[in-house]
């Protein structure tokens, strides 16, 4: 099993593919058996797809637009003017098996099942659960997508990935596999590598003393906490983070990144860990809209974070993933990372420190990481969920 990454910056999608593939193929001993890609919205998804399929017609491809570029072990790569960036992660593994498929989101549960079924049909492992599912959906219905996947493979197959992003939360996101591209859909890859995989899904925030029960909610709209308007409660908890939007409503994404709402998932050594929801807007009737679903009766906890915490957490998550393989760093072949776009925008020019924290944790092993508008991952208790403001890393190592 060999893993390598490459990247290119260009205004022409076909040239970006040519440049990135040339680098990738120099690093790998043979043609890749799976490609996972991130790209910025300046590059047209369908043109990228066609160029990749033309160059590697037999290789499963899974690609996702990412907010403001992506990162690899070689650094942070951002678009410049009209020039977009493309990053490729390739695995060469003759003893493994891989498949990728995409479906439009007419019905998220059914679409997820269709994409997963097609991806598994491309492998020689029918009837065998994959080591991992790599998931990319366009934002909005990720919980239902996970439900559809689990209807086919059960609760115990780790699901990792992230939702497509763009540069300004304007809906200019897209995904594609070797089959098709879409701006509203779900892409699924099944991975049966010959080596070991270890996913870790976490966040960089600490719980506060503030908590309340959800007394009214519908989907991704949180109306009431302990019987009070949710925005008023949240504003009080945060010392006025959304003051400017309490009258008449408004977007609050940037003001709330360091103050997510969390649901307790489980405990590690008696310490609770949380799945997070990121408040997006205050409505004119005092509700909060979120990037993930909330259920009535759940207890929400206010968490708080800092830029330094978000920088350091990425390396700690990678360290934890390597430890889960029970292998040493010499056996680490590479990794896949997801870093929330909201965290990426908040961290700003400290993103180079995020890259370095992962590099140090993994001894410079090849990895690619996208900046997503929602994250999907498997917690240490085996529970795969959709969350916000989360960080994940999947370690790939040799068997031992």
C-alpha positions in Angstrom: 0.0 0.0 0.0 1.4 3.4 -1.1 -0.2 6.8 -0.6 0.9 10.1 -2.2 -0.6 13.6 -2.7 -0.1 16.3 -5.3 -1.5 19.7 -6.2 -1.8 22.2 -9.0 -2.8 25.8 -9.4 -4.2 26.9 -12.8 -7.2 28.7 -14.4 -7.8 25.8 -16.8 -9.3 22.7 -15.2 -7.7 20.3 -17.7 -4.3 21.8 -17.2 -4.7 21.6 -13.4 -5.5 17.9 -13.8 -2.5 17.3 -16.1 -0.1 19.0 -13.7 -1.4 17.4 -10.6 -1.5 13.9 -12.1 2.0 14.2 -13.4 3.3 14.9 -9.9 1.1 12.1 -8.3 2.3 9.5 -10.8 5.9 10.4 -10.1 5.4 9.7 -6.4 3.4 6.4 -6.8 5.0 3.1 -8.0 2.0 2.4 -10.3 -1.3 3.9 -11.3 -3.6 4.7 -8.3 -6.5 2.5 -7.4 -8.5 5.3 -5.8 -8.2 9.1 -6.1 -9.8 11.5 -3.5 -9.6 15.2 -4.5 -10.4 18.6 -3.2 -10.7 21.7 -5.4 -11.6 25.4 -5.2 -14.7 26.7 -6.9 -12.7 28.6 -9.5 -12.2 25.3 -11.3 -15.3 23.8 -13.0 -16.2 20.4 -11.5 -17.4 18.8 -14.8 -14.3 19.9 -16.7 -12.2 18.4 -13.9 -14.1 15.2 -13.9 -13.8 14.8 -17.7 -10.1 15.4 -17.6 -9.5 12.9 -14.8 -11.7 10.2 -16.4 -9.9 10.7 -19.7 -6.5 10.3 -18.0 -7.5 7.4 -15.7 -10.6 5.8 -17.1 -10.6 2.8 -14.8 -9.9 4.6 -11.5 -12.6 5.5 -9.0 -12.5 9.2 -8.3 -14.2 11.1 -5.4 -14.0 14.9 -5.4 -15.4 17.8 -3.4 -15.2 21.6 -3.6 -13.5 23.0 -0.5 -13.7 26.5 1.1 -10.7 28.5 0.0 -8.4 25.7 -1.0 -7.1 22.7 0.9 -4.0 21.4 2.8 -1.5 18.6 2.3 1.6 17.6 4.1 3.4 20.1 1.8 1.4 23.1 3.0 -1.8 25.2 2.6 -2.9 25.8 -1.0 -5.3 28.6 -1.8 -6.7 30.0 -5.1 -5.2 33.2 -6.4 -7.4 35.5 -8.6 -8.9 33.4 -11.4 -6.5 30.5 -10.7 -8.1 27.7 -8.8 -6.3 24.9 -6.9 -6.7 21.1 -7.2 -5.4 18.6 -4.8 -5.2 14.8 -5.4 -4.7 12.0 -2.8 -3.9 8.7 -4.5 -3.6 5.2 -3.0 -1.9 2.4 -4.9 -2.9 -0.9 -3.3 -3.2 -3.9 -5.5 -4.4 -6.1 -2.7 -7.2 -3.6 -1.8 -10.5 -2.7 -3.4 -12.2 0.6 -4.0 -15.3 2.0 -5.5 -16.9 5.5 -5.9 -20.4 6.6 -7.0 -22.6 9.7 -7.0 -26.3 10.3 -6.8 -28.5 13.4 -6.9 -30.4 14.3 -3.7 -34.0 13.9 -4.8 -34.5 11.7 -1.7 -31.4 11.8 0.6 -32.0 8.4 2.1 -32.7 6.7 -1.2 -29.9 8.6 -2.9 -27.4 7.5 -0.3 -28.4 3.9 -0.7 -28.1 4.1 -4.5 -24.7 5.7 -4.4 -23.4 3.2 -1.8 -24.8 0.2 -3.7 -23.2 1.3 -7.0 -19.8 2.0 -5.2 -19.8 -1.5 -3.7 -20.7 -3.1 -7.0 -17.5 -1.7 -8.4 -15.5 -3.8 -6.0 -14.9 -7.5 -5.7 -16.1 -7.5 -2.1 -19.9 -7.8 -2.5 -21.4 -8.9 0.8 -18.3 -7.8 2.8 -18.5 -4.6 4.9 -15.9 -2.0 3.8 -13.3 -0.8 6.3 -14.6 2.7 5.8 -17.0 4.8 3.8 -15.8 8.2 2.6 -18.8 10.5 2.3 -19.3 13.9 0.6 -22.7 15.5 0.4 -23.8 18.9 -0.6 -25.0 20.8 2.6 -28.5 20.4 4.0 -29.5 16.8 4.5 -26.5 15.0 5.9 -28.3 13.2 8.7 -30.7 11.6 6.3 -27.8 10.6 4.0 -26.0 8.8 6.9 -29.3 7.1 7.7 -29.5 5.8 4.2 -25.9 4.5 4.3 -26.5 2.7 7.6 -29.7 1.1 6.3 -27.4 -0.9 4.0 -24.2 -1.5 6.1 -25.5 -1.1 9.7 -24.1 1.0 12.5 -20.6 -0.3 12.7 -18.9 0.8 9.5 -17.1 4.1 10.1 -18.4 7.0 8.0 -15.9 9.8 7.5 -15.9 12.9 5.3 -17.3 16.4 4.9 -19.9 18.5 3.1 -19.0 20.4 0.0 -17.9 24.0 0.5 -17.3 27.2 -1.4 -15.5 30.4 -0.6 -18.4 32.6 0.7 -21.3 30.3 1.7 -23.0 31.2 -1.5 -24.0 27.8 -2.8 -21.2 27.6 -5.4 -20.2 24.1 -4.2 -20.0 20.9 -6.2 -19.0 17.2 -6.0 -18.2 14.5 -8.5 -17.1 11.0 -9.0 -15.9 9.3 -12.2 -19.6 9.0 -13.2 -21.0 12.5 -13.0 -20.8 15.9 -11.3 -23.5 17.7 -9.4 -24.2 20.7 -7.2 -26.8 18.9 -5.2 -26.1 15.3 -4.4 -24.1 12.7 -2.5 -20.8 11.0 -3.3 -19.8 7.8 -1.6 -16.6 5.8 -1.7 -16.0 2.4 -0.2 -12.5 1.5 0.9 -11.2 -2.0 1.4 -7.5 -1.3 1.8 -5.0 -4.0 2.5 -3.7 -2.1 5.5 -5.3 -0.7 8.6 -7.5 2.4 8.9 -8.2 4.3 12.1 -10.7 7.3 12.0 -10.9 9.9 14.8 -13.6 12.6 14.9 -13.3 15.4 17.5 -13.5 19.1 18.1 -11.4 21.9 19.6 -13.8 23.3 22.2 -14.5 23.0 25.9 -17.9 22.8 27.6 -19.1 25.7 29.7 -21.6 25.6 32.6 -24.5 26.8 30.4 -27.0 24.1 29.4 -30.7 23.8 28.6 -33.3 21.5 27.2 -34.6 21.9 23.7 -38.3 22.6 24.2 -39.1 23.5 20.6 -37.3 22.6 17.4 -37.9 21.5 13.9 -35.1 20.1 11.7 -32.3 22.6 11.7 -34.3 25.4 13.4 -34.0 25.8 17.2 -36.9 27.8 18.5 -36.8 27.4 22.3 -34.4 26.5 25.1 -36.1 25.9 28.5 -39.2 27.6 27.1 -37.4 30.8 26.1 -36.5 32.1 22.6 -33.3 30.3 21.6 -31.5 33.4 20.3 -32.1 35.3 23.6 -30.8 32.4 25.6 -27.8 31.9 23.4 -27.0 35.7 23.4 -27.2 35.7 27.2 -24.9 32.7 27.5 -22.3 34.2 25.1 -22.3 37.7 26.7 -23.9 39.3 23.6 -22.4 37.4 20.7 -25.5 37.9 18.5 -26.7 41.3 19.9 -26.9 42.9 16.5 -29.3 40.3 15.2 -31.8 40.0 18.0 -34.1 42.6 16.5 -35.0 41.6 13.0 -32.7 38.7 12.6 -29.6 38.2 10.5 -26.6 36.1 9.7 -24.3 35.3 12.7 -22.0 32.6 11.3 -18.8 34.5 12.0 -19.9 35.6 15.5 -20.8 32.1 16.6 -17.8 30.0 15.5 -16.1 30.1 18.9 -19.4 29.4 20.7 -21.0 26.2 19.3 -23.9 24.3 20.8 -23.1 20.7 21.7 -24.8 17.4 22.5 -23.0 15.0 24.7 -22.1 11.8 22.8 -20.2 9.7 25.3 -17.3 9.8 27.8 -13.6 9.1 27.6 -12.0 8.5 31.0 -15.1 10.1 32.6 -14.7 13.2 30.4 -17.7 14.0 28.2 -17.2 14.6 24.5 -19.6 16.4 22.2 -21.0 16.6 18.7 -21.4 20.3 17.7 -23.9 22.5 15.9 -23.0 25.8 14.5 -25.6 28.7 14.7 -26.0 30.3 11.2 -28.8 32.9 11.5 -31.1 34.5 14.0 -34.6 34.5 12.6 -37.0 37.5 13.0 -39.0 35.5 15.6 -35.9 34.8 17.8 -35.0 31.3 16.6 -31.6 30.0 15.6 -30.9 28.1 12.4 -28.1 25.7 12.5 -26.0 23.6 10.2 -27.2 20.3 11.8 -30.5 18.9 13.0 -31.7 19.3 16.7 -34.3 17.2 18.4 -36.8 18.3 21.1 -35.9 16.9 24.5 -32.1 17.0 23.8 -29.9 18.9 26.3 -27.6 21.4 24.6 -24.4 22.7 26.2 -22.6 25.9 25.2 -19.0 25.2 24.3 -16.3 27.8 23.8 -13.0 27.8 21.9 -10.0 29.8 21.0 -7.8 30.2 17.9 -4.9 28.5 19.6 -7.2 25.6 20.6 -8.4 25.1 17.0 -4.8 25.1 15.8 -3.5 22.6 18.3 -6.5 20.2 18.1 -5.8 19.1 14.5 -2.4 17.7 15.5 -4.0 16.0 18.5 -6.7 14.4 16.4 -4.0 13.1 14.0 -2.0 11.7 17.0 -5.0 10.0 18.3 -5.8 8.4 14.9 -2.2 7.1 14.6 -2.5 5.7 18.2 -5.7 3.8 17.2 -3.8 1.9 14.5 -1.5 0.5 17.3 1.4 1.1 14.8 4.5 3.3 15.0 5.0 6.2 12.7 7.3 4.2 10.4 4.2 2.1 9.5 2.0 5.1 8.8 1.3 5.3 5.1 -0.8 8.5 5.0 -4.1 10.0 6.0 -7.3 11.9 5.1 -8.2 15.0 7.0 -11.3 17.2 7.3 -11.2 20.6 9.0 -14.3 22.7 9.3 -14.5 25.7 7.0 -15.8 27.8 9.8 -12.7 27.0 11.9 -10.5 27.5 8.9 -11.9 31.1 8.4 -11.6 31.9 12.1 -8.1 30.6 12.3 -7.1 32.7 9.3 -3.3 33.0 8.7 -2.7 30.5 11.5 -3.8 27.7 9.1 -0.1 27.1 8.3 0.3 26.2 12.0 -2.6 23.8 11.6 -0.8 22.1 8.7 2.4 21.9 10.7 0.6 20.4 13.7 -0.6 17.5 11.6 2.8 17.2 9.9 4.5 16.9 13.3 2.0 14.4 14.6 2.4 12.2 11.5 6.1 12.6 10.8 5.3 14.3 7.5 3.3 11.3 6.1 1.2 12.3 3.0 -2.3 13.6 3.7 -4.9 15.8 2.1 -7.4 17.8 4.0 -10.5 19.8 2.9 -12.4 22.7 4.5 -16.0 21.7 4.6 -19.5 23.1 5.5 -20.3 20.2 7.8 -18.4 17.2 8.9 -19.2 13.5 9.1 -17.2 11.2 11.3 -17.0 8.2 13.6 -16.6 8.8 17.3 -14.5 6.5 19.5 -17.7 4.7 20.6 -18.3 3.7 17.0 -21.1 6.1 16.4 -21.0 7.9 13.0 -22.7 11.3 13.0 -22.9 14.6 11.1 -21.7 17.6 13.1 -20.3 21.1 12.7 -17.0 22.8 13.6 -15.4 19.3 13.8 -12.0 17.9 12.9 -11.2 14.4 11.7 -8.3 12.4 10.6 -8.1 8.9 9.1 -4.8 7.1 9.5 -3.8 4.4 7.0 -1.0 2.1 8.2 0.6 -1.2 7.2 -0.6 -4.3 9.0 1.6 -5.6 11.7 
